Amino acid sequence: MLAIIKHWGQTIFSLMLLLSVSGVVAAKSERDKYEDLQDGFFYRMYNTLSRETIRGITDVYNIQPTGFEHDTLSRGRVHALLGLMWSMGLDDEYAIADSQLALNKADKMKEKYIAHSIMSLAFYNKGWVSLAREQSALLKQSEFAGYEQKYEQEALVANLIVGSLAIREGDLATTQHTFSKVAQSTGKPWVETLAKTAALSMNGSILEAITSLKALVLDPTLTSAEREQVMSLLAETEQLAQTEQQQGKSELSETDKTSITRQVGQVLFNQVEQQGQSSIKGLISDLRRYTESVDL
């Protein structure tokens, strides 16, 4: 009897070990997860819904002069803007879907640059860091050389998207270049300071970022609402720094980076929405209503 029990015990243990090893072998890569997402029913449903809705919105805006910096409003840029809005904690998967649609519709290099930028940011927010870096690497190829500096001061959405990815990757030069133009266009000089501070925290300079945020809180040009937002960011950054110190970490985790990027991104986006031209405000308002209506 003991021999039988021992035999079955060894067999069960072997099966458990085999299942455990198989699970490790079968662990899906980010690419596999992305392909599964694209094959999913709800993703495909949303893809169709977004494609048709943005076609309608774009057509309406292009019937009359848009007031945008382009002769016409392109569907690629609208999908990119929508992808950015989804990326702010609304829905990471829809953000990826609209980023892909932005790339599909992009027929100019400037639009392709924006599309790859928002797709990279969407992948970061989903936690697919390798895919995010693949998209970011494409922007460094020779065909895109210098494109991060080619968006005019009035191109608020383009600068916001390119600058948001720069913040997430701790690229101080591009962050400064893009958000200096956003600051000028919105009449809010502190916007550039906040963006650079966030980029510093991504580089591991979290204590320097805290010092910068403390100085920014005292900026007399901030409204009470803006000061409250900066104070909230300061409190979270201090908490993250304390956790870092306790755990002996040298830099923020990917999850923490995403959290800060989203908070800072929302503050910066609000400035573009509030201070931008009426055409930008109208488009964002239409897209916001769309995001609130999606129920799949």
N, C-alpha and C positions, 0 to 999 in steps of 0.2 A: 504493500500500500504506500509506504514511504517513497519507494522508488517511482511509483506512478505519479505521486504528487510532485516529486522533484522534477520528473520529466516534463510534466505540464507547466510547472513554474518556469523552467528554462525555455520552453516553447513560447509561452506568453511574453516573457522578457525579450526574447529574440524578435517577436512580432512587433512589440512596442519600440524596440530599437530601430527596426527596419522602417516603421512608420515615421519615426522621428527623423531619420536620415533622409527619407523620401521628402519629408516636408521641407528640409533645408535645401535639397536639390531643386525642389519645385518652386522655391520662393521666386515670385515674379519680379522682373526688372521694372524700372520706371517706364521703359518703352512698352513692355507688355501691358502694364496698367493703363497706359495712355491709349493703346490700341483697344483694350477692353472698354475703356470709357467711350471711345468713338463708335464702337459697335453697339453700345447700350441703347435701349429703346427711348428713354427720356432724353438722352443727349441728341439723338437723331431728330426727335420731335422738336426739341428746342432749336436745333440748327435750322430746321425748316421755318419755324415761327419767326426767328430773328431775321433770317434772310428776307422773308416777305415783308416783315414790318419795316425794316430799315430801307428796303426799296421804296415803300410808300412814303416814309418820312423824307427821304432824300428827294424824291420826285416833287413833293410839295414845296420843299425849300428852293428847289431849282426852277420852279415856275416863275418866280420873281427874283430880283436881285437879293442875294443872301446877306451881303455885308461882311462876308468872310474874306480872308486874305487871298482866296482862290477865286477864279472865275465862276466855278461851280463847286458845289459841295459833293465830294466823292463818297460813295458807299464804304470804301475801304477806311477812310478816316472816321466815319461815323461808327463803324464796327469797332475800331480801335478805341474810340472814346467810350463806347459802351463797355468794352472789355475792361477798361480802367475803372469804370464805375462798379462793375461786378467785383473787381479785385479788392475793393475796400471793405471786405468782410461780408459782402452780400451773398456771393456764390462763386466759389473758385472754379467749378466745372463750367458754368456758363461763361465765366471770364475766359477760359481756355477756348471754348467754342467760338466766341466772338473774335478772339485773337486770330484763330485760324481763318475765320471768314474775312477778317481784315487783310490777311496775307493773300487769300484767294482773290480778293478784289483789287489788290494793289497792282497798278500798272506803271507806276513811276518809282524811281529809286527812293525818293523822299518818303513815299508811302510804304514801301517795303521796309525801310529802316524803322519807321514807327511801328509797323506790324510785328517785326521781329522783337522789338523792344517790349511791347506790351505782352507778347507771348512769353518772353523770358520772365517777366515779372509775374505773370499768371502761374507759370510753372513753379517759381520760387514759393508763391503763396500756397500752392497745393502741396508743397513739400518735396517736389520732384527736382532736386537741386541739380542733378546731372543733366537733365533735359533743359533746365533753365540756362545752364552754362553753355550748352551746345548752341542755343539760340543767341546768346550773348557773343559767343565766339564768331558767329557768322557776321556780326556787325563790325568785327575787326579785320575782315578780309579787305583786300585792296579795292574792290569795287565800291565799298562804302567809306573809303578814306575821307575823313573830314566832314562826314554828313552830320555828326552830332552838333556842328556849329553852323549848319546851313539854314536853320529855321529862323525866320525873321522875328523881331521882337513882338510883332502882333500875333504871331502863330502860337497863341497861349497853350492850346491843347497839345500841340506837337512838343513844345518845350517841356510841358508838364509830364508827358509820357516818357520822353527821353531822360529827363532829369530824375524821374521817380526810379527808373532802373539804375541810374548812376548812384543814387542814394543807397539803394539795396546792395550794390556791389562796392560801396565805399570809394567810388571814383570822385574824388574831390574836384578835380579840374573840370570835368563835364558838369558836375553838380553846380559849381560856381557859374560856369558859362551859361547854362540854361536858366537857372533861377535868378541870375542878375537881370535877364531880359523879362522874366515873369514879374520881378519886383518893380522894374521900371514901368511895365504896362499896367500893373495894378495900382501903382503909387504906394506900395507897401514895402519899404526897404528891408524890414525885418524878415520878410519871406526868404531872402537869400541867406540870412544868418541862420534861420531855423533849418533850412535844407542842408547847409554845410555842417551844422551841428549833428544832424541825424547821420550824415555820411561818416563823420568822425566816430560815432558810436559803432558803426559797422566795421570800422578798421581796428577795433579793440581799444580806442582812446575814449573809453566811457567816462573816465573822471574828467577829462578835458571837456567832454560834451556836457557834463553836469555843470561845470563852471560856466560854460557858454550859455546854458539855459537859465542859470541864476541871473546872469547879466541881462539876458533878454527879457525876463520877467519885469525888470525895472525900466524897460524902454517906454518913455512917455508917449510914444505914438501908438501904442497898443490900445485898442478899445477894451472895455471891461470883459467882454466875451472872449476876445482874443487872448487876453492875459490869463483868463481862467483855463483856456485850452493849453497854453504853454505851461502853466502850473501843474496841470494834470500830467503832461508829458514829463515834466521834471520829477514828479513824485514816482512815476513808474520807472523812470531811468535810475533814480536813486535806489529803488527797491531791487532792480535787476543788478545793480552794482554790488549791493549788499549780498545778494544771493551768490553772485560770482565769487566774492571774497570768501564766503563761507565754504563754498565747494571747491575752492582752489582753481577756478577756471581762469583762463587767460583772455577769453573772448566770449561774446554772446553766442548762445545756441541759435540754430537756424529758426526755431520757433520764436525765440525772443526777437530776432532780427525782423521777422515777419510782423510781429506785433507792433514794434516801433515804426516800421515802414508804413503800416496801415494807418496808424494814428497820425503820423506826420503827413502822410498823403492826404488824409481827409481834411486836415487843416489847410493845406496848400490848395487842394481842390476847391474848398469853400471860397478861398480868395479869388480864384479864377472865375468861379460862378458869380460871385457878388460884384466883382469889379470889372468883369469882361464886358464886351460890347453886347447890345441887346440881342444880336443874332446868336451869340454863344449862350446867353441866358435862356433864350427861347428853346434852343436845341437841347440843352441839358434838362430843361423842364419837361420837354416831350419824352426824352429818354428815361427820366426818373419815373414818369407816369407809366411808361412801358415796363420797367423793372418791377414796379409795384403790382402790375396786372398779371405778370407771369405766374401761373399756378399749374405746374405739371407734376 
